[in-house]
Amino acid sequence: MSRMREDLVDSIRACCPEDILIWVEKHPPKRRAPLIRVFFMIAHELDSEWYRNPVAITNACRQFLSHRRSAISEITGKPIKEVTVISDYTAVRYYLNRLQKAKKLPSNALILPVPNSTDVFSEKECNILGYLTLEHAIQANSMENALNEIAHQIEKHRTVILSKCKRIVAEGYARFLEVPGMIRRSDVAAIRLTKDNLDPNLRGSRSGQHISFFSPSHPNGFSNSVAYLATEQDGLFTRKSFPGAHHIYSWSTTKIKSYLGITEEFAVAAMCIIIDELGINVFDLANAQVKKTKDGQFVTIREDGGITITTLKPRANKLIERHAPKATDEIEIDAESIDAHTALWMLLQMRVQHSKALNSNYLFVMDGSSPTRHGDEHLYRILDTRRKNTFKAIIDSLPSWVAEAEPTMPKIRVSRGLLKWIESGGDTLETTIYLGNSLLTALRNYIPPSIQEFVYRKRIRDHQKIQLLIAEDISTHSPRIKNNNYECAKMQFIEAVKFLRTNSRHTTTHNPGQVFCFLCSPEAIGLIVSYATYGTKQELISTCKKIITKIQDEGSRKMIKLLADATPIPMNFELLEVHVNE
């Protein structure tokens, strides 16, 4: 019996009867064992024979949830998040259900369902970069100031994070380019002639023994270490796989590996740059693959030099294609010039040796610094926990005010999408294209309702200002009719219609093609959404976006529903715009 299993059984011995102890010993929990122990202790405090009392079991579930919600995180020193509480309770509930099925608990005991907490949703709503919360934004003296402050906070934090990431990528690729020169200057040829990797021409001053080619005492030790791993070990460092391997630790394995391919720090920094520009989901990007898979994922370099990356969105069960255009003819490696295209190009160069050695198709393949196991290629890439820890280390290297705002990699994507939405005046289509979601999903999950309200109120206010201007022009010419409200309203209405007709004719004369009609059908709406996404003619794209905005602002609920359900599809035909007389 494992030590962990012994500890769990011993710790719950006073809380559980013998039959439950035997069952737990045979079927130990696979995850969150300490929390299951906490549940047993809570239940025992409520009733020493809780395992026979359905009411005590139900109350213990309630108290466990309350206990977790009041718990303080050891890492942050703050109350743990509701999403963590729900995850913890899910594990406990699963184990209690197993006990119930094994007839160790009463079948009529109500094990509370997993709570559908609104806090989880509100956490998504506030998932943006910066200190500013929506509560603070609402207190602003005007909607314009609130929106400007939110955009300013996002841009401020986004800029400092991306600047750091670009420096990491530039420096990492510069080290990678040094390797061919290090190989030429190294003693690799001499190393191949030895069996023990000891330099026959050098001895230690004290011991008199031959010095390893990789030793810090060797004048060429560092270059030899990098060159040997690059040429003889496929760029991988495997513990004790060759004589003198222990000297690699003297140089720092992290430093050595930074010359040989993609590292965790380089991968995370490159991901941040790509996520910000292309809007790819963090988890989808981490699982990106280079050669085309059966699911359709792949990375390709186009004839114009641009790079297209196609990733799988598992929950939506669809492929998302993103294109990173080539900005200049020459690839610039200075930090300021690095964009998504440059980062992808560097990744493709740096992964080559490791991908062949590990037979891995992952874009972010890297040395796991552990014995390679064929068939476990998925282990040698940027894994979720390491990604989070590495991103935290990058943030901790920045000014303290950045870390205090608790940035995350998903926040970079969501914040950029929100920034696009604010700057475009509420253009949901532009945000939808960036995020790769449907219009309805983008509004529901990524655009906070409070900010939606700000933008829509601003639109209404702008529209009201136009109406006031029209009213002022009409009122100066309207005849005053005393003591007859009906006649006064009638005359003002006639004057308003005349004014609008005159203004409409004037606009049409000077701006032909500004007035257009559109048939709102599912097919037609799907057509404009598709062309706005995949079209090539800017004038028609602009027209399609105007129609979409018109439907969003003034359309009926049915029209808005049709727009939300429309899925963009690649266009393979011409869209014609026909003008008619008013």
Secondary structure, 3 states (H helix, E strand, C coil): CCHHHHHHHHHCCCCCCHHHHHHHHHCCCCCCHHHHHHHHHHHHHHCCCHHHCHHHHHHHHHHHHHHHHCCECCCCCCECCHHHHHHHHHHHHHHHHHHHHCCCCCCCCCCCCCCCCHHHHHHHHCCCCCCCCHHHHHCCCCHHHHHHHHHHHHHHHHHHHHHHHHHHHHHHHHHHHHHHHHHHHCCHHHHHCCCCCEEEEEECCCCCCEEECCCCCCCCHHHHHHHHHHHHCCCCCCCCCCCCCCHHHHHCHHHHHCCCCCCHHHHHHHHHHHHHHHCCCHHHHHCCECCCCCCCCEEEECCCCCEEEEEEECCCCEEEEEEECCCCCCCCCCHHHCCHHHHHHHHHHHCHHHHHHHCCCECCECCCCCCCCCCCHHHCECCHHHHHHHHHHHHHCCCHHHHHCCCCHHHHHHHHHHHHHHHCCCCHHHHHHHHCCCHHHHHHHHCCHHHHHHHHHHHHHHHHHHHHHHHHHHHCCCCCCCCCHHHHHHHHHHHHHHHHHHHHHHHHHHCCCCCCCCCCCHHHHHHHHHHHHHCCCHHHHHHHHHHHHHHHHHCCHHHHHHHHHCCCCCCCCCCCCCCCCC
